[in-house]
Amino acid sequence: MRAIRQFSNASLAPQVTPLHLAIVLFEDPEGIGRQAVLKCANKDTLRSIIRVLKKKLVRLPHVSPPPDQASTCSTLQAAPSR
């Protein structure tokens, strides 16, 4: 969760969203998203997925300067309880 919050702050986001989680899972060398894609496809597919996710990230609201700690969106807060 720390890596997700750091990434969220680096992207100037006021909230940590599932999109931030997805990007971290695909960019992290040990991330489950990255491992799954590389097992089933190749690095070009992985780069394509990350590129699409980052395009979506650009459309999220940004604040400057970023908050000291971004809040977690309700979707991510509810996920562990499911």
C-alpha positions as CSV (number, residue, x, y, z in Angstrom):
1,M,0.0,0.0,0.0
2,R,3.0,2.3,0.7
3,A,4.1,2.1,-3.0
4,I,0.6,2.9,-4.2
5,R,0.4,6.0,-1.9
6,Q,3.9,7.1,-3.1
7,F,2.9,6.7,-6.7
8,S,-0.4,8.6,-6.1
9,N,1.5,11.5,-4.5
10,A,4.0,11.5,-7.3
11,S,1.1,11.8,-9.8
12,L,-0.3,14.8,-7.8
13,A,-3.5,12.9,-7.1
14,P,-5.7,13.9,-4.2
15,Q,-7.0,10.3,-3.9
16,V,-5.5,6.8,-4.2
17,T,-7.6,5.0,-6.8
18,P,-7.8,1.5,-8.3
19,L,-5.9,2.9,-11.3
20,H,-2.9,3.7,-9.1
21,L,-3.1,0.2,-7.7
22,A,-3.1,-1.3,-11.2
23,I,-0.2,0.7,-12.4
24,V,1.9,-0.2,-9.4
25,L,1.0,-3.9,-9.9
26,F,2.1,-3.8,-13.5
27,E,5.2,-1.7,-13.0
28,D,6.6,-3.4,-9.9
29,P,9.2,-6.0,-11.0
30,E,7.6,-8.3,-8.3
31,G,4.0,-7.2,-9.0
32,I,1.4,-9.9,-9.7
33,G,0.1,-8.0,-12.8
34,R,3.6,-7.9,-14.3
35,Q,4.3,-11.5,-13.6
36,A,0.9,-12.7,-15.0
37,V,1.3,-10.7,-18.3
38,L,4.9,-11.8,-18.8
39,K,3.9,-15.4,-18.2
40,C,1.0,-15.3,-20.7
41,A,2.4,-12.7,-23.2
42,N,5.5,-10.6,-23.7
43,K,7.1,-7.3,-22.7
44,D,5.4,-5.4,-25.6
45,T,2.0,-6.4,-24.2
46,L,3.1,-5.3,-20.7
47,R,4.3,-1.9,-22.1
48,S,1.0,-1.5,-23.9
49,I,-1.0,-2.2,-20.7
50,I,1.1,0.3,-18.7
51,R,0.7,2.9,-21.5
52,V,-3.1,2.6,-21.6
53,L,-3.3,2.8,-17.8
54,K,-1.1,5.9,-17.7
55,K,-3.3,7.6,-20.4
56,K,-6.2,7.0,-18.1
57,L,-4.2,8.4,-15.2
58,V,-3.7,11.7,-17.0
59,R,-7.5,12.2,-17.0
60,L,-7.8,12.0,-13.2
61,P,-8.0,15.2,-11.1
62,H,-4.6,16.5,-10.0
63,V,-3.6,19.0,-7.3
64,S,-0.5,21.0,-6.9
65,P,1.2,20.7,-4.4
66,P,0.0,17.1,-3.7
67,P,-1.5,16.5,-0.3
68,D,0.8,15.1,2.4
69,Q,-1.3,12.0,2.4
70,A,-3.8,11.2,-0.3
71,S,-7.1,9.8,0.8
72,T,-8.2,6.4,-0.4
73,C,-11.2,6.3,-2.6
74,S,-14.3,4.4,-1.4
75,T,-13.8,1.6,-4.0
76,L,-10.4,0.7,-2.5
77,Q,-11.6,1.1,1.1
78,A,-14.4,-1.4,0.5
79,A,-12.2,-4.0,-1.3
80,P,-10.6,-5.7,1.7
81,S,-14.0,-6.2,3.3
82,R,-15.4,-8.1,0.3
